[in-house]
Amino acid sequence: MGSHDAPGTQIEPTRRTLLAGMAAALAAPLAIPSRALAFDIPTEPRLLHHDYMKMRERFHTRLLQKGPAPDKYEPLEPPEGASRIFYRSGRGGELTLAAWVSNYKRERKSRPAVLFLHGGNAMGAGQWTPLKGYIDAGYVVMMPTMRGENGQMGIFSGFYDEVDDVLAAAERLSHLPGVDRERLFLAGHSVGGTLAMLGAMSTHRFRAAVPISGNPNAFRFFKRYPEDIRFDDSRPHEFEVRSAVCYAHSFKCPVKLLHAETETTFEDNAALLLKRARAAGATISSEEVEGNHSSEIPHAVEASMQFFKQVAA
């Protein structure tokens, strides 16, 4: 693993936060370690007909390496305007993980809430700042850490067991005082955008979901980042269970895919996901926003709120 800047740094984002989105992950091939040759990238990943949520009930990833998330991290001190809370995750509730929640005053009328999944594989204060638009608009915002991040409990699996954390965090958010459980939304950026796709396939709890520059094809993502593979890469299904494109019929809520205007390959690479999801009757669309992979988040926040209001109207 190469070294990375702290996740709170805004001017110089981490390599993973900057490049883990679809545009970079699907860019022209680079010189990469020979390990990446252990698996093939299918021209068109299989469309699997099992529902993703039901598949997760019986499939357990086979991890060959067990350890923490790969990114460097900073202490989990809550940023200004947020408080630290904890939630329980793991299939037996064995993990206690930290999250930040926006400070809000409980009122008679319940508030909508957004579960926002950060980019990269570590959480930092710089990832909280661009979410101000949600808070100003009256949303309760929760940003959870995932297992193995920031020195916490759990084993990093790369886009699979972390989905359990997304669902557990959503459960915690939905039970916060004053939160409207009927207006619980999901969003995420880069690595968090990929998890947002998979999370939106795994529960009926979310009213709508907005993945931002996520990657629906784990084969291509891990071809770019083979050092992040912890699972048995001789089993193609291990990649498929991490690929939204293989379960595109499984979305449980309306979805809008957002990407930066400079991520020029996004639409082409999302085309198969959109085609498959629409063929299955899903409400899904794609839109570009101003900026690049790191500067797009405030603009994506605004676009996501427009979508949330439209869905919940």
Residue frames relative to the residue before (quaternion, step in Angstrom):
aa qw qx qy qz dx dy dz
M 1.0000 0.0000 0.0000 0.0000 0.00 0.00 0.00
G 0.3453 -0.7021 0.5744 0.2404 3.55 -0.97 0.78
S 0.5781 -0.5784 0.4326 0.3797 3.55 -1.25 0.27
H 0.1998 -0.7686 0.5997 0.0981 3.54 -1.25 0.57
D 0.5297 -0.5924 0.4916 0.3561 3.53 -1.23 0.47
A 0.6321 -0.5218 0.4002 0.4099 3.57 -1.21 0.41
P 0.5500 -0.6569 0.3989 0.3269 3.61 -0.95 0.81
G 0.6207 0.5500 -0.3605 0.4269 3.59 1.18 -0.27
T 0.5285 0.6436 -0.4105 0.3715 3.58 1.23 -0.24
Q 0.2510 -0.8041 0.5239 0.1263 3.56 -0.75 1.04
I 0.6872 0.4918 -0.3084 0.4367 3.58 0.91 -0.84
E 0.7805 0.1764 -0.0942 0.5924 3.58 1.04 -0.78
P 0.1644 -0.8187 0.5416 0.0971 3.61 0.16 1.20
T 0.6162 -0.5333 0.4148 0.4047 3.56 -1.25 0.36
R 0.6405 -0.5145 0.3973 0.4088 3.54 -1.23 0.50
R 0.6946 0.4904 -0.2929 0.4374 3.56 0.85 -0.96
T 0.6570 0.4977 -0.3163 0.4697 3.59 0.95 -0.87
L 0.6854 0.4966 -0.2902 0.4465 3.56 0.99 -0.83
L 0.8237 0.3046 -0.1095 0.4655 3.56 0.89 -0.95
A 0.5443 0.6632 -0.4043 0.3170 3.58 1.17 -0.32
G 0.5272 0.6302 -0.4162 0.3894 3.59 1.22 -0.17
M 0.7438 -0.4640 0.2640 0.4022 3.47 -1.31 0.33
A 0.6378 0.5523 -0.3625 0.3960 3.60 0.86 -0.84
A 0.7232 0.4260 -0.2570 0.4790 3.55 0.83 -0.93
A 0.6683 0.5264 -0.3163 0.4197 3.55 0.90 -0.91
L 0.7533 0.3520 -0.2024 0.5174 3.56 1.13 -0.56
A 0.3793 0.7397 -0.4772 0.2848 3.57 1.20 0.37
A 0.7524 -0.3683 0.2746 0.4720 3.54 -1.32 -0.07
P 0.6001 -0.5981 0.3867 0.3643 3.60 -1.03 0.74
L 0.1969 -0.7563 0.6134 0.1144 3.53 -1.14 0.75
A 0.5882 -0.5108 0.4580 0.4282 3.54 -1.32 0.10
I 0.0527 0.8106 -0.5745 0.1008 3.57 -0.55 1.17
P 0.6805 -0.5017 0.3274 0.4219 3.58 -1.17 0.42
S 0.6277 -0.5834 0.3681 0.3606 3.55 -1.14 0.69
R 0.5150 0.6564 -0.4213 0.3557 3.57 1.16 -0.46
A 0.6037 0.5888 -0.3580 0.4010 3.59 1.07 -0.72
L 0.6270 0.5512 -0.3375 0.4349 3.57 1.19 -0.43
A 0.4883 0.6804 -0.4249 0.3437 3.58 1.27 -0.05
F 0.7811 0.2034 -0.1383 0.5739 3.58 1.19 -0.29
D 0.4013 -0.7058 0.5373 0.2282 3.53 -1.23 0.56
I 0.3413 -0.6984 0.5853 0.2306 3.56 -1.19 0.57
P 0.3203 -0.7543 0.5313 0.2146 3.62 -0.49 1.07
T 0.5679 -0.5956 0.4436 0.3548 3.55 -1.07 0.71
E 0.7694 0.0094 0.0066 0.6387 3.55 1.11 -0.79
P 0.3646 -0.7488 0.5050 0.2266 3.60 -0.38 1.16
R 0.6024 -0.5881 0.4034 0.3586 3.55 -1.11 0.67
L 0.3137 -0.6673 0.6321 0.2382 3.52 -1.27 0.53
L 0.1618 -0.8039 0.5692 0.0596 3.56 -0.50 1.20
H 0.3799 -0.7981 0.4330 0.1765 3.56 -0.73 1.04
H 0.5056 0.6080 -0.4520 0.4129 3.59 1.23 0.07
D 0.5133 -0.6138 0.4958 0.3374 3.56 -1.14 0.61
Y 0.5329 -0.6670 0.4137 0.3162 3.58 -0.84 0.97
M 0.6448 0.5327 -0.3257 0.4408 3.57 0.94 -0.85
K 0.6861 0.4651 -0.2827 0.4827 3.58 0.94 -0.85
M 0.6009 0.5602 -0.3565 0.4451 3.58 1.06 -0.72
R 0.6548 0.5381 -0.3133 0.4284 3.57 0.97 -0.85
E 0.5902 0.5920 -0.3692 0.4060 3.58 1.13 -0.50
R 0.7987 0.3004 -0.1471 0.5002 3.59 1.08 -0.61
F 0.6677 0.4948 -0.3209 0.4543 3.61 1.13 -0.41
H 0.0699 -0.7668 0.6374 0.0295 3.56 -1.00 0.89
T 0.4287 -0.7115 0.4939 0.2568 3.56 -0.73 1.05
R 0.3263 -0.7264 0.5742 0.1900 3.55 -1.14 0.72
L 0.1135 -0.8183 0.5631 0.0218 3.56 -0.27 1.29
L 0.2538 -0.7766 0.5637 0.1215 3.55 -0.80 1.07
Q 0.7421 0.2106 -0.1526 0.6178 3.56 1.27 -0.40
K 0.0941 -0.8086 0.5805 0.0188 3.55 -0.82 0.97
G 0.3533 0.7203 -0.5251 0.2838 3.52 -0.59 1.18
P 0.7208 -0.4429 0.3075 0.4355 3.60 -1.27 -0.15
A 0.6663 -0.4510 0.3977 0.4410 3.54 -1.34 0.10
P 0.5582 -0.6993 0.3511 0.2761 3.61 -0.97 0.84
D 0.6467 0.5711 -0.3416 0.3728 3.62 1.06 -0.50
K 0.5237 -0.5737 0.5246 0.3483 3.54 -1.26 0.53
Y 0.1146 -0.8210 0.5589 0.0227 3.56 -1.10 0.62
E 0.3732 -0.6862 0.5807 0.2292 3.48 -1.39 0.27
P 0.6580 -0.4921 0.3613 0.4407 3.62 -1.18 0.26
L 0.4611 -0.7142 0.4663 0.2446 3.55 -1.06 0.78
E 0.1752 0.7691 -0.5867 0.1833 3.57 0.71 1.06
P 0.4561 -0.7046 0.4538 0.2994 3.62 -0.68 0.98
P 0.4593 -0.6827 0.4908 0.2865 3.59 -0.97 0.80
E 0.7038 -0.4337 0.3390 0.4491 3.54 -1.30 0.18
G 0.8029 0.2743 -0.2188 0.4819 3.56 -0.95 0.91
A 0.7235 0.3731 -0.2322 0.5324 3.58 1.27 0.09
S 0.2285 -0.7365 0.6183 0.1518 3.53 -1.31 0.41
R 0.4180 -0.6903 0.5286 0.2633 3.54 -1.20 0.53
I 0.0027 0.7594 -0.6505 0.0105 3.52 -0.99 0.92
F 0.3404 -0.7270 0.5537 0.2214 3.57 -1.28 0.04
Y 0.0899 -0.7724 0.6242 0.0757 3.53 -1.23 0.49
R 0.4177 -0.6973 0.5300 0.2419 3.55 -1.23 0.53
S 0.0187 0.7928 -0.6075 0.0451 3.55 -0.99 0.89
G 0.5219 0.5881 -0.4989 0.3644 3.53 -1.34 -0.04
R 0.6101 -0.5982 0.3741 0.3606 3.56 -1.08 0.68
G 0.7438 0.3074 -0.2090 0.5555 3.56 1.25 -0.37
G 0.5352 -0.6445 0.3912 0.3811 3.57 1.27 0.26
E 0.3811 0.7807 -0.4291 0.2472 3.56 1.25 0.41
L 0.6811 0.4760 -0.2849 0.4780 3.61 1.24 -0.29
T 0.1312 -0.7425 0.6506 0.0910 3.55 -1.07 0.81
L 0.0166 -0.8302 0.5528 -0.0701 3.56 -0.45 1.27
A 0.4585 -0.6980 0.4912 0.2475 3.55 -1.15 0.71
A 0.0185 -0.7603 0.6490 0.0221 3.51 -1.31 0.49
W 0.3162 -0.7008 0.5951 0.2339 3.53 -1.29 0.37
V 0.0841 -0.7771 0.6232 0.0250 3.55 -1.06 0.85
S 0.5068 -0.6550 0.4672 0.3097 3.55 -0.94 0.88
N 0.4700 -0.6496 0.5181 0.2978 3.54 -1.09 0.75
Y 0.1080 0.7977 -0.5835 0.1075 3.57 -0.78 0.99
K 0.4154 -0.6810 0.5469 0.2541 3.51 -1.25 0.49
R 0.3960 -0.7149 0.5229 0.2422 3.55 -0.75 1.02
E 0.0847 -0.8004 0.5934 0.0014 3.55 -0.86 1.03
R 0.6977 -0.4657 0.3246 0.4370 3.54 -1.26 0.23
K 0.7185 0.3661 -0.2313 0.5443 3.57 1.01 -0.80
S 0.4324 -0.7164 0.4835 0.2568 3.58 -0.77 1.03
R 0.4065 -0.7336 0.5078 0.1967 3.52 -1.19 0.67
P 0.4812 -0.6041 0.5285 0.3524 3.59 -1.19 0.46
A 0.1762 -0.7981 0.5704 0.0810 3.58 -1.15 0.51
V 0.1969 -0.7611 0.6101 0.0987 3.54 -1.21 0.67
L 0.1992 -0.7125 0.6605 0.1283 3.53 -0.95 0.96
F 0.0561 -0.8211 0.5679 -0.0126 3.57 -0.43 1.23
L 0.2284 -0.7879 0.5654 0.0859 3.56 -0.74 1.15
H 0.3966 -0.7656 0.4640 0.2029 3.54 -0.54 1.22
G 0.5402 -0.5997 0.4832 0.3393 3.55 -1.31 0.31
G 0.7558 0.3665 -0.2770 0.4666 3.55 -1.25 0.33
N 0.5028 -0.6406 0.4919 0.3080 3.54 -1.34 -0.21
A 0.6875 0.3099 -0.3087 0.5796 3.54 1.07 0.91
M 0.3341 -0.7519 0.5386 0.1815 3.57 -1.13 0.64
G 0.0214 0.8064 -0.5889 0.0496 3.55 -0.97 0.92
A 0.6822 -0.5249 0.3262 0.3908 3.54 -1.21 0.54
G 0.6176 0.5706 -0.3514 0.4117 3.60 1.06 -0.65
Q 0.6350 0.5227 -0.3336 0.4607 3.58 1.19 -0.39
W 0.6139 0.5549 -0.3443 0.4435 3.57 1.25 -0.33
T 0.6026 0.6316 -0.3498 0.3399 3.57 0.95 -0.92
P 0.7070 0.4746 -0.3066 0.4254 3.67 0.79 -0.84
L 0.6047 0.5801 -0.3555 0.4141 3.61 1.25 -0.13
K 0.3331 0.7892 -0.4677 0.2179 3.58 1.29 0.07
G 0.5940 0.5969 -0.3672 0.3950 3.58 1.05 -0.69
Y 0.6230 0.5318 -0.3358 0.4651 3.58 1.02 -0.75
I 0.6869 0.4989 -0.2843 0.4454 3.54 0.84 -1.03
D 0.6527 0.5150 -0.3070 0.4631 3.58 0.96 -0.89
A 0.6950 0.4646 -0.2705 0.4774 3.58 1.11 -0.64
G 0.6333 -0.5905 0.3179 0.3861 3.59 1.24 0.11
Y 0.4832 0.6537 -0.4483 0.3718 3.58 1.23 0.19
V 0.3582 -0.6346 0.6263 0.2770 3.52 -1.27 0.50
V 0.1326 -0.8120 0.5672 0.0365 3.59 -0.73 1.05
M 0.0388 -0.7736 0.6324 0.0100 3.54 -0.97 0.90
M 0.0644 -0.7656 0.6396 0.0257 3.56 -0.93 0.97
P 0.1393 -0.8297 0.5370 0.0625 3.59 -0.40 1.17
T 0.4104 -0.6129 0.5932 0.3225 3.52 -1.27 0.38
M 0.3592 -0.6900 0.5789 0.2445 3.53 -1.31 0.37
R 0.7113 -0.4557 0.3231 0.4266 3.58 -1.24 0.31
G 0.8308 0.2393 -0.1795 0.4693 3.54 -1.04 0.79
E 0.5777 0.5889 -0.3818 0.4168 3.60 1.25 -0.05
N 0.8581 0.1480 -0.0913 0.4831 3.56 -1.23 0.53
G 0.6982 -0.5082 0.2693 0.4263 3.55 0.99 0.86
Q 0.4918 0.6938 -0.4076 0.3327 3.57 1.25 0.28
M 0.7207 -0.4310 0.3342 0.4279 3.52 -1.38 0.04
G 0.7022 0.5139 -0.3411 0.3556 3.54 -1.29 0.37
I 0.4076 -0.7036 0.5470 0.1990 3.51 -1.36 0.40
F 0.4360 -0.7025 0.5084 0.2407 3.56 -0.85 1.02
S 0.0810 -0.8120 0.5766 0.0399 3.58 -0.86 0.93
G 0.4059 -0.7283 0.4688 0.2916 3.60 1.19 -0.38
F 0.8510 -0.2323 0.0896 0.4625 3.58 -0.01 1.35
Y 0.6954 0.4380 -0.3488 0.4504 3.64 0.99 0.42
D 0.7608 0.3165 -0.2090 0.5266 3.62 0.34 -1.12
E 0.5608 0.6071 -0.3817 0.4138 3.59 1.18 -0.47
V 0.5600 0.5874 -0.4008 0.4252 3.60 1.14 -0.44
D 0.5825 0.5576 -0.3712 0.4604 3.60 1.11 -0.57
D 0.6398 0.5196 -0.3225 0.4655 3.58 1.06 -0.75
V 0.6120 0.5437 -0.3443 0.4596 3.58 1.03 -0.77
L 0.6892 0.4791 -0.2831 0.4641 3.58 0.87 -0.95
A 0.6558 0.5044 -0.3117 0.4672 3.59 1.01 -0.79
A 0.6371 0.5162 -0.3237 0.4721 3.58 1.03 -0.76
A 0.6282 0.5293 -0.3312 0.4641 3.58 1.02 -0.76
E 0.6239 0.5342 -0.3291 0.4660 3.58 1.03 -0.78
R 0.6598 0.5037 -0.3005 0.4698 3.57 0.93 -0.90
L 0.6631 0.5073 -0.3062 0.4573 3.57 0.89 -0.91
S 0.6688 0.5273 -0.3109 0.4219 3.57 0.90 -0.89
H 0.7213 0.4242 -0.2428 0.4907 3.60 1.19 -0.48
L 0.4212 0.6788 -0.4951 0.3417 3.60 1.19 0.24
P 0.5827 -0.5988 0.4084 0.3675 3.61 -0.99 0.73
G 0.8394 0.2274 -0.1692 0.4638 3.54 -0.97 0.88
V 0.5471 0.5980 -0.4107 0.4176 3.60 1.24 0.13
D 0.3748 -0.7152 0.5529 0.2056 3.55 -0.96 0.95
R 0.3147 -0.7883 0.4993 0.1737 3.59 -0.32 1.22
E 0.6370 0.5199 -0.3316 0.4626 3.58 1.22 -0.35
R 0.7353 0.3004 -0.2066 0.5713 3.58 1.28 -0.14
L 0.2826 0.7318 -0.5485 0.2893 3.51 0.66 1.22
F 0.0858 -0.8298 0.5511 -0.0195 3.56 -0.53 1.23
L 0.2694 -0.7545 0.5837 0.1319 3.54 -1.28 0.55
A 0.1160 0.7597 -0.6355 0.0739 3.57 -1.02 0.84
G 0.0734 0.7946 -0.6007 0.0485 3.56 -1.24 0.37
H 0.3062 -0.7711 0.5403 0.1405 3.53 -1.18 0.64
S 0.8536 0.0740 -0.0746 0.5102 3.57 -1.04 0.88
V 0.7971 0.0565 -0.0055 0.6011 3.64 -0.43 -1.12
G 0.6551 0.5014 -0.3019 0.4778 3.57 1.03 -0.78
G 0.6073 0.5464 -0.3524 0.4566 3.59 1.15 -0.53
T 0.6250 0.5174 -0.3296 0.4827 3.56 1.08 -0.73
L 0.6686 0.4863 -0.2977 0.4773 3.58 0.94 -0.87
A 0.6103 0.5480 -0.3552 0.4483 3.59 1.10 -0.61
M 0.6078 0.5326 -0.3548 0.4701 3.60 1.05 -0.69
L 0.7151 0.4539 -0.2594 0.4641 3.55 0.78 -1.05
G 0.6273 0.5342 -0.3344 0.4574 3.57 1.07 -0.66
A 0.6585 0.5126 -0.3041 0.4595 3.57 1.03 -0.80
M 0.6520 0.4885 -0.3056 0.4929 3.58 1.28 -0.28
S 0.7075 0.5312 -0.2187 0.4116 3.54 1.27 -0.47
T 0.7965 0.1407 -0.0766 0.5830 3.59 1.24 -0.09
H 0.4140 -0.6792 0.5441 0.2667 3.54 -1.30 0.42
R 0.4313 0.7533 -0.4299 0.2485 3.59 1.27 -0.04
F 0.7086 0.4783 -0.2813 0.4359 3.62 0.94 -0.79
R 0.4421 -0.6855 0.5173 0.2588 3.54 -1.04 0.84
A 0.7673 -0.1224 0.0974 0.6219 3.57 1.12 -0.70
A 0.1923 -0.7835 0.5836 0.0929 3.55 -1.25 0.47
V 0.0923 -0.7835 0.6136 0.0322 3.55 -1.11 0.80
P 0.1134 -0.7746 0.6209 0.0403 3.59 -0.23 1.24
I 0.1750 -0.7877 0.5871 0.0643 3.57 -0.87 1.01
S 0.8452 -0.1250 0.0367 0.5183 3.57 -0.58 1.21
G 0.2925 0.7428 -0.5388 0.2690 3.55 0.91 0.93
N 0.3716 -0.7218 0.5427 0.2156 3.55 -1.29 0.24
P 0.2597 -0.8107 0.5047 0.1435 3.62 -0.48 1.12
N 0.7162 0.4271 -0.2222 0.5052 3.59 1.27 -0.18
A 0.2494 -0.8128 0.5112 0.1260 3.58 -0.13 1.30
F 0.5378 0.6067 -0.4192 0.4085 3.60 1.10 -0.49
R 0.7226 0.4370 -0.2480 0.4747 3.56 0.83 -1.00
F 0.6171 0.5455 -0.3607 0.4377 3.58 0.98 -0.74
F 0.7499 0.4043 -0.2322 0.4693 3.57 0.75 -1.01
K 0.5115 0.5802 -0.4347 0.4612 3.59 1.23 -0.15
R 0.6791 0.4760 -0.2727 0.4877 3.53 1.08 -0.80
Y 0.8018 0.1844 -0.0678 0.5644 3.59 1.02 -0.82
P 0.0128 -0.8444 0.5355 0.0037 3.63 0.59 1.05
E 0.5921 0.5884 -0.3703 0.4074 3.60 1.14 -0.50
D 0.6417 0.5235 -0.3220 0.4587 3.59 1.26 -0.28
I 0.5057 0.6564 -0.4290 0.3597 3.60 1.23 -0.13
R 0.0661 -0.7878 0.6122 0.0123 3.55 -0.84 1.03
F 0.6608 0.5235 -0.2853 0.4559 3.57 1.27 -0.41
D 0.6483 -0.5126 0.3990 0.3972 3.54 -1.33 0.18
D 0.1764 -0.8398 0.5061 0.0866 3.59 -0.10 1.27
S 0.5103 0.6052 -0.4478 0.4158 3.59 1.23 0.26
R 0.6605 0.4653 -0.2921 0.5118 3.59 1.31 -0.19
P 0.3578 -0.7641 0.4873 0.2249 3.64 -0.27 1.16
H 0.6123 0.5762 -0.3641 0.4007 3.58 1.05 -0.67
E 0.5606 0.5908 -0.3959 0.4242 3.58 1.16 -0.44
F 0.6544 0.4729 -0.3074 0.5036 3.59 1.11 -0.62
E 0.6467 0.5493 -0.3241 0.4183 3.57 0.97 -0.85
V 0.6772 0.4843 -0.3107 0.4586 3.61 0.95 -0.77
R 0.6683 0.4428 -0.2937 0.5206 3.58 1.29 -0.11
S 0.6528 0.5226 -0.2804 0.4713 3.59 1.31 0.01
A 0.3678 -0.7447 0.5149 0.2121 3.58 -0.47 1.18
V 0.6080 0.5837 -0.3624 0.3978 3.59 1.04 -0.68
C 0.6513 0.5172 -0.3191 0.4545 3.61 1.15 -0.50
Y 0.7600 0.2722 -0.1523 0.5702 3.58 1.27 -0.35
A 0.1585 0.8635 -0.4704 0.0893 3.55 1.16 0.64
H 0.6216 0.5461 -0.3350 0.4508 3.59 1.24 -0.36
S 0.6359 0.6161 -0.2925 0.3612 3.60 1.26 -0.27
F 0.3902 0.7230 -0.4975 0.2783 3.63 1.19 0.05
K 0.2657 -0.7991 0.5288 0.1059 3.56 -0.89 1.01
C 0.7664 0.2018 -0.1323 0.5953 3.59 1.28 0.05
P 0.6418 -0.4931 0.3897 0.4394 3.60 -1.22 0.21
V 0.1299 -0.8050 0.5788 0.0110 3.55 -1.03 0.90
K 0.0503 -0.7521 0.6549 0.0536 3.54 -1.13 0.74
L 0.2437 -0.7592 0.5903 0.1259 3.56 -0.75 1.09
L 0.0898 -0.7960 0.5977 0.0317 3.57 -0.78 1.03
H 0.0421 0.7813 -0.6222 0.0268 3.54 -1.18 0.59
A 0.5794 -0.5944 0.4323 0.3523 3.56 -1.23 0.48
E 0.6025 -0.5929 0.4022 0.3517 3.54 -1.13 0.67
T 0.6635 0.5010 -0.3036 0.4654 3.59 1.16 -0.50
E 0.5879 0.5474 -0.3797 0.4588 3.61 1.23 -0.17
T 0.1114 -0.8922 0.4355 0.0430 3.49 0.61 1.27
T 0.6855 0.4759 -0.3023 0.4607 3.61 1.13 -0.41
F 0.4192 0.7527 -0.4496 0.2356 3.58 1.24 -0.18
E 0.6927 0.4976 -0.3029 0.4253 3.58 0.69 -1.06
D 0.6526 0.5120 -0.3253 0.4541 3.58 0.93 -0.84
N 0.7305 0.4501 -0.2446 0.4515 3.53 0.90 -0.94
A 0.6588 0.4703 -0.3051 0.5017 3.58 1.24 -0.37
A 0.4456 0.7428 -0.4310 0.2530 3.57 1.26 -0.33
L 0.6772 0.4936 -0.3079 0.4505 3.59 0.88 -0.89
L 0.6266 0.5249 -0.3357 0.4682 3.60 1.00 -0.76
L 0.6652 0.5007 -0.2961 0.4680 3.58 0.90 -0.93
K 0.6576 0.5223 -0.3072 0.4477 3.57 0.91 -0.94
R 0.6992 0.4718 -0.2737 0.4621 3.57 0.83 -0.98
A 0.6653 0.5060 -0.3116 0.4518 3.58 0.92 -0.87
R 0.6702 0.4908 -0.3052 0.4656 3.57 0.93 -0.85
A 0.6214 0.5437 -0.3431 0.4479 3.59 1.04 -0.72
A 0.6942 0.4492 -0.2628 0.4972 3.56 1.19 -0.58
G 0.5992 -0.6074 0.3415 0.3942 3.58 1.29 0.11
A 0.4181 0.7129 -0.4713 0.3081 3.60 1.22 0.22
T 0.3825 -0.6658 0.5865 0.2579 3.53 -1.24 0.56
I 0.2588 0.7718 -0.5263 0.2455 3.56 -0.18 1.27
S 0.0346 0.7824 -0.6195 0.0538 3.56 -1.05 0.81
S 0.2743 -0.7472 0.5845 0.1573 3.53 -1.34 0.20
E 0.0190 0.8015 -0.5950 0.0575 3.56 -1.02 0.79
E 0.3069 -0.7353 0.5668 0.2097 3.58 -1.08 0.66
V 0.1856 -0.7660 0.6077 0.0972 3.53 -1.23 0.62
E 0.6722 -0.5152 0.3630 0.3884 3.54 -1.29 0.37
G 0.7128 0.4831 -0.3366 0.3810 3.55 -1.20 0.59
N 0.4784 -0.6142 0.5230 0.3470 3.51 -1.34 -0.37
H 0.7948 -0.3428 0.1881 0.4642 3.56 -1.27 -0.08
S 0.7448 0.3879 -0.2278 0.4929 3.61 1.02 -0.68
S 0.7364 0.4307 -0.2419 0.4623 3.62 1.05 -0.67
E 0.5221 0.6883 -0.3881 0.3208 3.59 1.25 -0.18
I 0.5344 0.7026 -0.4052 0.2380 3.60 1.06 -0.66
P 0.6650 0.4825 -0.3517 0.4486 3.70 0.74 -0.78
H 0.6550 0.4955 -0.3129 0.4771 3.59 1.02 -0.74
A 0.6418 0.5083 -0.3183 0.4780 3.57 1.06 -0.73
V 0.5918 0.5574 -0.3639 0.4546 3.59 1.08 -0.65
E 0.6659 0.4929 -0.3031 0.4709 3.57 0.90 -0.90
A 0.6703 0.4920 -0.3014 0.4667 3.59 0.89 -0.90
S 0.6494 0.5177 -0.3277 0.4504 3.59 0.98 -0.76
M 0.6453 0.5173 -0.3344 0.4519 3.59 0.98 -0.74
Q 0.6064 0.5363 -0.3557 0.4670 3.57 1.05 -0.66
F 0.6588 0.5000 -0.2980 0.4765 3.56 1.01 -0.84
F 0.6428 0.5242 -0.3288 0.4515 3.59 0.91 -0.86
K 0.6610 0.5027 -0.3059 0.4655 3.58 0.93 -0.89
Q 0.6346 0.5340 -0.3248 0.4545 3.56 1.01 -0.82
V 0.6874 0.4868 -0.2823 0.4591 3.58 0.89 -0.96
A 0.7637 0.4047 -0.2036 0.4598 3.55 0.91 -0.94
A 0.4272 0.7284 -0.4491 0.2920 3.58 1.30 -0.06
